[in-house]
Structures are given as structure tokens and as C-alpha cells.
Amino acid sequence: MTVTSQDSTSGARDMRRPAFGNGLWLIGVLIVLVTLAGASVVIGSRDVDWSDIVAALGGSTENIGQGAIAKRIPRTVLALVVGAALGLAGAVMQGITRNPLADPGILGVNMGASLAVVVGMAWFGLWTQTSMIWVAILGAAAAALFVYVVGSLGRDGATPLKLALAGAATSAAFASFITAIMLPRNDIAASARSWQIGGVGGASFDSIRQGLPFFVVGFVICLLSARSLNSLALGDEVAAGLGARVGLVRAATALGAVLLCGAATAIAGPIGFVGLVVPHFCRLLIGIDNRWLLPFSALTGAGLLVAADVLGRIVARPSEIDVGIITALIGAPFFIYIVRRQKIREL
């Protein structure tokens, strides 16, 4: 991708825009997030009242309502953490590659983590949460590297459309491998198939606690990369001229995104399109400055996944629809729209 001096000047001017109104947007997003978290605790196959919530927070699970609350609290926390991780990882991937189609699901990162976890379950007997997270991170990293190499072949290097096609083909191949591994293994097929859809229904504070170190490191790396991503947005040559070590920045920031994707996939399954939809929506609100975009993407991703979880409980009462299905229904049309807009720009 070539960046002209005029593009660089325009991009730098956008970076220097005053953050007027971003504080109000931040307050608004936090209010919506708290409201959604409250709705996630209250709404389910059986609605509860405030007395149940207070009693459950106090540790009591004597009646059905308080027991439901005790199960929904870790579920809500997991949706918040995983949604924030995927939203932030998507924004970072789009910043690293300068690719509006970048997303952990579309680029095959989530499916690479899934394949690694299924292989670990089937052939190596890995069932502990920590081991699954490590394996998922390695699988996510290998998939990201493979897709980038394949998408870089040929003329023009790693264009957005080539990366998206490479990621889609890789995801399809990995999905076929996963099916081939699970079919003869009845002992893992049921649990692996349920996990493969992507959901937060089986959340527990123990699983969240085991994934927390990976999430924390990933969040810190990605959020600290904001200024460097602003430099990369001006083009590699300009970024190098400003003193940025382009290769190191990309490698370190990609590591943070892979940690977030791997941990999220290991705990909640491969949930797609959050990392695609959220950064685009946040840019409409607060612009392209990554110092604002990255934390906004994390907060908005958390809100989107919680909202998808609540919606899945409402539309299928007394049963529920996993969040992976809801986010796909939201994200697939948005992906088509972005692809069409990108093709028009390249004409």
C-alpha cells in the first residue's frame, strides 16, 4: 500500500483533531454498558427482581431466582471480557494491516485457535482451561502468520481483498479439518461441537480467572500501541521517518491481538464479526485516532457481546441462541457492505 504525502498530511491533520465530544461519547458508552450488564443479569428464561439480585450478591442462592442470578453474573462478566478482547483485537488488526476487512474471524485467526484446541482435545487429552488457552494462542498465531504470507503472494502484496480471501479459504479448510477430527471421536464430539458455535452460557469465575493473565497482557500491549498505530496509519515510510520501528511495532501489536483472540476463543469458542463491526462503528463516533479508538472498541465490543447474549435469550425463550449465531447474523451483512464499498474504491 502506497501512501502519498497528501494522504499523510491529511491523516496527520485527522490525528490532531481536538477530542471535543469524545468524553461525552465515553460517558454514553459506559452508561449503555452498565445498562446492558444489568439487563444480562435480570433477563433470562426466568426474570428476577431486585431482591433476588441483592441476595445473590450477598452470596445467597436459596431460591430459584437467586440461583439464576449466581449463574448469570459470571456469564455477564465473561461476555464483557471476551467482547472487549475481540473488539480491541479487531481494531488493532485493522490498524496493523491498514485493512478495513481485518477481523479475527475473517482472517482465520479464531478458526486457527479452534483447530489447535480440537487437536489438543482429541489427540493429546488437553482439557484444562490453561492448557487450552496456550494451545489456542499458538494456533491463532500460526493461522495469522499463514494467512498473511498467503495474502502477500503475487503483485501488490497484502491487499485487503487478498487477505480477506486468504482468511476465508483458510477458515474453510480449518473448519473441514475440525469436522474430520470430531466425526470419529464420539467422546469429544458433543462438547467440541457446542463449544465450536461460540457462546458464554457455560461461564464460570474459575475459567475467567485462568484466562485473566492472558487477557491483561493482551489488553496492555494493544492499548499501549495506540501512538505507534497512529504512525503506521501514515504509511511505513512516514512512520519510519518519525522514528517508529515498523517491524517491531507490527510484531508486538500482533502478539497482543493474538493473545486476546486465543484466550477468548479457548474460553468462549470462535465468535466472529465482533472485531469487524465494532471498530468501524467506533470510527463513526470518535474518528481515527487510535488513542481513543482502541479503548472505545474494547468498551463497545463488550457491549455488543452482552447485547447479543441478552437478545439470544429473549428471542428463543425458554431456550436460547448462542452469541456466536447472533453476531454472525449481525456481522455477515456488514461484511458484505464493507467488501462492496472497498471494491468500489479500488475501481
N, C-alpha and C positions, 0 to 999 in steps of 0.2 A: 504494500500500500504506500503510495507516494503522497506526501503532504507538502503542498506549496507554501510559500512564505505568506501568501494572503490567507490561506487556511489557518496557518499557525498564528498569525496576528489576530484573526477572528476568534480562534479558540482561546488565546490568551485573554482577549477582551471579555469573553464569556466567563472565564475563571475569575476575573477581577470584579464581576458584577457584585454590587452590595447584596448582603444576605437579608434584605428587607422582606419581612413577611415569613421567612423560614422558621423563625421562632414560634410564630402563631401556628404554622403548619405542624410543627413538632408537638405543641400542646394539643392540637386537634387529634393527631395520630395517637398520642398517649391516651387521650380520653376514649377514643374508639377502641383501643386495645384493651383497656381496663373493662369497658362495657362488654366486649366480646368474651373476655375471660370470665366475667360474671355469668354471662349467658351460657357459657360452656359448662359451668358448674351446676347451673339450675336446670337446664333443658336436657331431657333425655326420654327414655321410654316411660319414665315416671318423673313428673315435675316435682320439685321440692320447694319448701318455703324457707324463710329466713331463719326460723328457729332451728330447722334441721342443719342449716349451714353453720350457725353459731355452735351448735352442739358437736358437729363433726370437726370443726376447727379446734374444739376443746378436747378432741380425742375420743368422743363417744360415738359408738356405732350400734346403739341399742335397737333402733328400729330401721325399717327398710329405707326410709328417706336418708337417714344419716349414713347408712352403708353405701348408698348410691353416691352420696357426696364424697365419701372417702375414696371411692374408685375414680370419680371424675376429676379430683384435684390433680393427681399425678398425670392423668391423661391430658388435662389442660396445660400443665407445665411442659410436658413433652411436645405438644403441638406448638407451644410458644418457642421452645428452643430449636426444634427441627425447622420450623418455618423461618425463624431468624437466620439459621445457618444456611438454608437453601437460598433465601433472598439475597443474603450478603455474598454467597459464593457465586451466584449468577451475575451480580453487579461487578464483582472482581473479574470473572472470566470475560465479560464483555469489555472491561477496561484493558485487560492484558492483550486480548486479540484484536481490539477495536472492531469487534464483530457484533452487530445487533442481534444476531441469531444465537449467540452463545448462551448455553444453559446446561447444567449438569446432566439433564436427561437427554437433550438433543445431541450433545457431543459425546454421548456414550459413557460418561463417567459413572453415572448411577448404575448402569447395566454392568459395567466392568466390576464395580463393587459387589453387585448381586451375584455375578458368576463366581467371583472369588469366594463369597460366603457359602454358596451352594456346594462348590467343590470342597470347601473345608468341612461342611457338614457330612457330605456323602463319603468322602474318601479318607478324611483324617480325623473324623469324630470330634470336630470342634463345635462345642455347644455353649461354652461360657461366653458371656457378653464381651468381656475384654478381648478374648482371642478373636471373636467375630469382628470386632472393631478394627483390630490390627490387620486382619486379612482383608477387610473391606477397603481400608486405606491403601493397601498395596495394590489391590485390584483397580481401584479408582485411578491411582497414579499411572499404572501400566496402560489403562484404557485411554487416559488423557494424552499420554505420550504417543501412543499408537495412532490415534485419530489425528493429532497434529502433524505427525510425519506423513501420513497418507494424504491429508488435506493440503500439504505443502508441495506435493509432487506436481510436475508439469509447469506450464507457463504461469506467470503472475503470482506464484507462491500460494500461501494460505488465504485465499479469498473467503469471505463469509459464506458464499453458497457452496464452495467446495468443502469447507469444514462441516457445514450442516449435512451435506450428502454423505461425507465420510462417517460422521457421527451416526446418522440414521442407519447406514449399512452395517456399521459395527454393532449398533444396538440390536438390529435384527439378527445378526449372526450370533451374538451372545445369548439372546433370548432362545434361539434354537438349541444352542449348547445346553442351556439350563433345562429345557424341556427334555432333551435326550438323557441328561443325567438323572432327572427326577422320575422319569417313567418307570424304570425297573426297580426303583427304590421306594417300595410302599411304606417303609418305616419313616421316611422323611418327607414323602410327597405332600401329605396333608398340611403339615406345619409350614413347609417351604412355600407351597402354593399360596397359602393365606398371607404369609409374610411378603411374597412377591408382589401382591396387589398394592401394598403400601398403605399403612394405617397406624393409628395411635391407640387403638382400642385396648391393647394388652399392656398399656404403660404401667410401670411401677417406679417408685423412687429409687429402687436398687439399680435398675437398668440406667436410669438417668444419672445416678451417681457414678457409675462406671464409665459412662461416656463423657462426663463433665470435664475431665482434664483435656481431652482432645478438642472439645468444643471451645474451651477457654483459650488454648493455644491458637487454634484456628481463628477465633474472633480477634485476638490481639494482633496476630500477623496481618490479617486483612485490613483491620481498621488503621493500623499504623502505616499501611501502604498508600493511603489516600493521596498524599502530596506526590509521591512517585508516579501514581497512575495519572494524575493531572499532567505531569511532564510527558508521559508516554502518549497521552491524547494528542499532543502537538506533533508527534512523529518521532521516530527513533533518532534521526539526526539532530533534531532540535533538542530532544531530551538529553542526548549525549553532550551536546554543546552547553546545556545547563548544568552539567556535572553529574547526571544520573548514570549509574552503571546498568545499562538496559538489560543485559542478560541476567545479572544478579537479581534485579528487581522482578523480572518475569518469573524466575525460578522460585524466589522466596514467596512471592504472592501466590503463585500456583500451588505451592506447598500448603499455604493457609487454606485455599479453596478446597484442595483435595482432603485435608483433614476434616473440614466441615462436612463435605459430601460423604466421605467414608463413614464417619461416625453417625451421621443422620441416616444413611442407608442401612447400616448394621442394626440400628435400633428400631427404625420405623419402616424399613423397606424402601424400594425405589419410588419416590414420589416425584413426579415430573411437572414441568412447566412453571413451578413457583419462581425459579431463578430467571425465567424468561419474562414473565408478565410483570413482576414487581419492579425491576429497575426501570423499565420503560414508563410505567405509571409514575414512579417517583421523579423521573426527569421532567415530566409534565408539571409537577408541583414545585420543585425546588431547583431545577436546572441541572447542569452537568458537572458542577464542582464536586469531586469525589469526597471532599471533607464533609459535605452534607449528604451526598448521595448514598454513601456506604452505610452510615447509621440509619438513615431513613429506610433503606432497602431491608435492613435487618428487622426494624420495627414493623414495616408493612408486610414483610414475609411472615412474621409471627402472626399478625392479624389475619392475613389471608388463610393460613392453615387452620387457625382456630375457627374462623368463619366457615370454612369448608367442612370441618368436623361437625359443627353445630347444624349446618344445612343437611349433612348426610343423616343426622339423627331425626331431623324434622320430616323430611320427605318420605322416609321409609318406615315410620312408626308402625308397630312397636319394634321393628328391626332397625337396621341402619346400613348406610352405604359408606364404604371406606373412603378416606380423604383422597387416596390416590385416584379414584374414579372421578370424584368431584373436580379435582384440579385438572385432570385431563379434559373434562368437558368444558372447563373454562379456558384452558390454555391452548387447545388444538385450534379453535377458530382464530385466536390471537396470533398463533404461529403462522397460519396461512396468510393473514393480513400483513404481517411483517415481511414474509417472503415476497409477496406481491409488490409491496412498496419498495423493497430492496431491488427487485428486478427492474422496476420502472426507473429507479435512479441510475442503474447501470446501463440503460439503453442510450 
